Amino acid sequence: MQSKTRQLTPRIDRGKNPEGLPVSAFLLDENTWSPLQLYSIYRLILAGALVTIGLTGHSFAQLGSFQPALFDATSLVYLCIALIGIFLAHFRWPSFSDQVYLHTGIDTMLLLMLVYANGGLHSGLDLLFGLPVILANVLRPGQYSLFLSAVSVLALLAIQLYLQSTLHIDSSELSHAGLLTFFVLIISWLVGDWLEKASKTAALAKKRGHDIASLSQLNQSILDQLQMGILVVERSGVIRHMNPRAWEMLGEPDHWRSQPLKSLAPELNIHLQHWFKYTCPKVVSYDIKHWQTTELNFRLSQLGSRDKGAALIYLEDITEQREKQQGVKMASLGQLTANIAHEIRNPLGAISHAAQLLSESPDLDKADDRMVQIIQSNSKRMNVTIESVLNLSRKKNPNKEDIHLQTWLGEFVHDFSMQSGLKASQVSLFIKPIDAAVRFDSTHFHQVLWNLCRNAVKYAFDDATQLQLSIKCSLQAKTKTMMLNVIDNGVGISADNQQRLFEPFFTTSSSQGTGLGLFMARELCLTNNAYLEYIKLPAGGSCFRIIFSHKN
């Protein structure tokens, strides 16, 4: 059925109307009936003026002096036909081509009768005669219009010859009629030929315009579907285009069109202006932290000429790349932990069991007993390390739920203070907005915060009574990203240790911990589409920040 429908549907050429006739270049717009409707109004005005002249006794310019009765009758018929033509053009029936030939043919015939009734072409009727003939060639160039022009000029010459032989008028009028007919023929032929070529050119240009518009829509659709952010920025720093992905990465800004880039992404604008000034047109890439929250990688390339062109910016969210790497890492970690459980845990269990049996022997002296204690303590520490890695690999599929931060963190602060022996005044909680919520695995969330807060208690001060611990949660206005900061007033972390802070098995204490706490905290955050980082505070102390992505 569909194939038959395609076969029966006529193909309409841009340069022709549905009837297959050529279309004038003046008609290749949305309303092709406008010229014909305007001509119908002109006919009505002209016919009304001729009827008025007949009613005044033909005194104006001596029109209709040869046959007054014929002049009046022809003018009245012309007025009636003009009125009918107004309605036909308004309701667009019959077709446009039929009306063009019908109106111009009738007008030519009636004007010839008026020329005869007037006794010749004097009194300005020559100007009225040429308009409908030329108009036919303008609106519908082709053989029919040229035929109408030829018939009209021959009829005019015949009328003029008859009047000269009957009325013995001046021969100069016959010369005037010959020049007029020659002028009408030449103009009709030239106009028809020129408009036919112009119509083809206009139709081709319009088709190319439609093709360009379609291609532009296709490009727009492709840009909108890309997972990579695309920005087009003028040399002045004004944003010309932004696809939906870039709009999300920049925090879904309102009214971004024609806005300066520095108001939406100042870090990106600094690199862009430097690139325009020193590096353009070389393709370069940078990593930035958008409004201190979202980590972005962007690549700059030239669009257009160097002096007047724009910059094409490709944006990528580093967080998403990190999530992909996290998936690969967790898969590898699962295989590693399986080998650890098989190759290390069983021998470690045998060592621990043998040390326990040896400690129960009554023949051990103090030195041997100390050696046994060292074996047992280090076996326990090794077992804790293995358990930590195993637990991390088991929790690679988080059970996310909506966590209302005000309620959840309030309970966490109370429990942590009680178990850590801290006073209520030593731990503060600040949340804005008050109804803030995140989507996170609650077990993972508790483990991460407990680890961060416990590190502050253990390492910030030797005396825990001096500790001031603050948990602050806020929404970044520019990027609409939720952040949670765990801040203490301790001694802070040295610059050398900051570089290795989240490495596995790295610890600043040789007697406490396994060096997996912060590593596991970051891994758990990554598993839940969040990111954990350390922020250096100018006034001293430590700040660990959890940045929740839009998925949270």
Order of alpha helices (4+ residues) and beta strands (2+ residues): alpha-alpha-alpha-alpha-alpha-alpha-alpha-beta-beta-alpha-alpha-alpha-beta-beta-beta-alpha-alpha-alpha-beta-alpha-beta-beta-alpha-beta-beta-alpha-alpha-beta-beta
